[in-house]
Amino acid sequence: MEIVLKNIKGKYSEIFSVLDLDNIHETFKKFSSNKETYEAKIFVVNESISSHQLSKLKNHFNKINICTLCIYSNNRDTIVSGKSLKIDSAFIREQEIKNKLLQLNLKKNDDILYKGTIRSGERISSNGNLCIIGDVNPGAIISAKKNIYVWGKLQGIAFAGKSGNKNASISSLYLNPLQLRIADVIAIGPKDKPKSFYPEIAVIDKQTIIIKPHIIESKK
């Protein structure tokens, strides 16, 4: 399931995947205090979503300023569930859904700053840089076309340089991931936990991902 939130001025503020409907409260928390009004679109491919599950999701939308909510899916059960809750729901083919999502992602080029914990089963993706002030728990997946910065513990899966940028990097105050990927280079996280809290950065060096202290040089 992919959720797209767009403010009424036409700028796409968030496009994110939902793997577990029971653990998305952190994702919506940052919008609850926002005074902007959003249009919400839910894209569901080959997945049956019950009316009970959609009702939970709708409750999250009711806590933020939503002017319209609609569902696009190629699963008829999901469409029926949506209509039973009086949500505008349209049946469209799988390829058409993928084309719509591709167009939306191409329009969204902003960097993302996320404040909060990314829990197991949750995903956050950015078409620019991704900066997270908080922890990324085991089972969570974060990705970015450019660089990833985690001001906290990185214990999940991180994928930087999605567009093939081998100069991208992944940095964190506590770098203990399950898996790292930069462009097409993949590495399993270290077996030993970091012995102390200090910034580390993962980069590609000779087609291998290496981890080293992240030293920021001061300008004189």
C-alpha positions in Angstrom: 0.0 0.0 0.0 1.3 3.4 -0.9 -0.1 6.6 0.6 0.3 10.0 -1.1 -0.4 13.3 0.8 -0.5 16.5 -1.2 -1.2 19.9 0.1 -3.8 21.9 -1.6 -1.2 24.2 -3.1 -0.1 21.3 -5.4 3.2 20.3 -3.7 3.6 16.6 -2.8 4.8 16.5 0.8 4.9 12.8 1.4 4.8 9.5 -0.4 5.3 6.5 1.8 4.7 2.7 2.0 2.6 1.0 4.6 3.5 -2.6 5.6 1.6 -2.8 8.9 -1.5 -0.8 9.5 -1.2 -1.3 13.2 2.1 0.6 13.4 1.7 3.8 11.4 0.8 6.2 14.2 4.3 7.6 14.2 4.1 8.3 10.4 0.9 10.4 10.9 2.0 12.1 14.1 4.1 14.7 12.3 1.1 15.8 10.3 -1.3 16.1 13.3 0.1 19.5 14.3 0.4 20.8 10.8 -2.2 23.4 9.8 -2.0 22.7 6.1 -4.9 20.9 4.3 -4.1 17.8 2.3 -5.5 15.6 -0.4 -4.9 11.9 0.4 -4.7 9.1 -2.1 -4.2 5.4 -1.3 -2.8 3.1 -3.9 -3.2 -0.7 -3.3 -1.8 -3.3 -5.7 -2.8 -7.0 -5.5 -3.8 -6.6 -1.8 -7.1 -7.2 -0.1 -7.7 -4.6 2.6 -10.7 -5.2 4.9 -13.2 -2.6 5.9 -11.9 -3.0 9.5 -8.3 -2.2 8.4 -9.5 0.7 6.3 -11.5 2.1 9.2 -8.4 2.2 11.4 -6.5 4.0 8.6 -9.4 6.4 8.1 -9.2 7.3 11.8 -5.6 8.4 11.3 -6.7 10.6 8.4 -9.4 12.1 10.6 -6.7 13.5 12.9 -5.1 15.6 10.2 -6.6 18.2 7.8 -7.8 16.1 4.9 -10.2 17.6 2.3 -10.4 14.6 0.0 -9.6 10.9 0.4 -9.7 8.3 -2.4 -8.5 4.7 -3.1 -7.1 3.3 -6.3 -6.8 -0.5 -6.4 -6.9 -3.5 -8.7 -8.4 -5.6 -5.9 -12.2 -5.7 -5.9 -12.4 -6.6 -2.2 -10.4 -3.5 -1.3 -12.7 -1.3 -3.5 -15.8 -2.8 -1.8 -14.3 -2.1 1.6 -13.6 1.4 0.7 -17.1 2.1 -0.6 -18.6 0.5 2.5 -16.9 3.3 4.4 -18.0 5.9 1.9 -14.5 6.5 0.7 -14.2 7.4 -3.0 -12.8 4.2 -4.5 -11.9 3.4 -8.1 -10.9 0.1 -9.7 -7.9 0.5 -12.0 -5.4 -2.0 -13.5 -2.1 -2.8 -11.9 0.1 -1.1 -14.5 -2.0 2.1 -14.4 -1.5 2.3 -10.6 2.3 1.9 -11.1 2.3 4.6 -13.8 0.4 7.0 -11.4 2.9 6.3 -8.6 5.8 6.8 -11.0 4.5 10.2 -12.1 3.9 11.2 -8.4 7.5 10.2 -7.4 9.0 12.1 -10.3 7.2 15.3 -9.0 8.5 14.9 -5.5 12.1 16.0 -5.3 12.4 17.5 -1.9 14.6 16.2 0.9 12.8 14.7 3.9 13.4 15.5 7.5 11.6 13.1 9.8 11.4 13.4 13.6 10.5 10.2 15.4 11.2 6.5 15.6 10.9 4.4 12.5 9.4 1.1 13.8 9.6 -2.5 12.5 7.6 -2.8 9.4 7.6 0.9 8.5 9.3 2.4 5.5 10.4 5.9 4.6 11.7 6.8 1.2 13.1 10.1 -0.2 13.8 11.2 -3.7 16.5 13.5 -2.2 18.4 13.3 1.1 16.8 11.6 4.1 17.5 12.9 7.6 15.9 11.2 10.6 16.1 12.6 14.0 15.3 9.5 16.0 16.0 5.7 15.9 15.5 3.3 13.0 14.5 0.0 14.6 15.3 -3.5 13.4 12.8 -4.5 10.7 12.4 -0.9 9.4 13.5 0.1 5.9 14.7 3.6 4.9 15.9 4.7 1.5 17.0 7.8 -0.4 18.2 8.7 -3.8 21.0 10.8 -2.2 22.4 10.5 1.4 20.9 9.2 4.6 21.5 10.8 8.0 20.3 9.2 11.2 20.6 11.3 14.4 20.1 8.3 16.5 20.4 4.5 16.3 20.3 2.9 12.8 19.5 -0.8 13.4 17.2 -1.5 10.4 17.9 -1.6 6.6 19.3 1.5 4.9 19.6 2.1 1.1 21.3 5.2 -0.1 22.0 6.2 -3.7 18.9 4.6 -5.1 19.4 6.2 -8.5 22.9 4.6 -8.8 24.9 7.3 -7.1 28.0 5.6 -5.7 29.1 8.8 -4.0 26.1 8.6 -1.6 26.7 7.8 2.1 24.9 6.6 5.2 25.8 8.1 8.5 24.5 7.6 12.0 25.3 8.3 15.7 25.0 4.5 16.3 25.6 2.5 13.1 24.5 -1.1 13.7 22.2 -2.0 10.7 20.9 -5.3 9.6 21.9 -4.3 6.0 23.4 -1.4 4.2 23.2 -0.7 0.5 24.7 2.1 -1.5 23.8 2.1 -5.2 24.3 -1.5 -6.3 26.7 -2.4 -3.5 25.3 -4.4 -0.5 26.8 -5.2 2.9 25.5 -7.0 5.9 25.7 -5.1 9.2 28.6 -5.7 11.6 28.2 -8.6 14.0 29.7 -6.6 16.9 27.7 -3.7 18.4 29.4 -0.3 18.4 31.4 0.1 21.6 30.6 3.8 22.0 28.3 6.5 20.6 30.1 8.6 18.0 29.1 9.4 14.4 30.1 6.9 11.8 29.6 7.0 8.0 29.3 4.2 5.5 30.7 4.9 2.0 31.9 2.9 -1.0 35.6 2.3 -1.3 36.8 0.1 -4.2 33.4 -1.5 -4.7 33.1 -2.3 -1.0 31.1 -0.6 1.7 33.3 0.5 4.6 32.4 2.1 7.9 34.6 4.8 9.4 34.4 7.6 12.0 32.4 10.6 10.6 34.8 13.5 11.3 33.4 16.9 10.5 36.2 19.3 9.9 35.7 22.8 11.2 36.3 25.7 8.9 38.8 28.3 10.1 
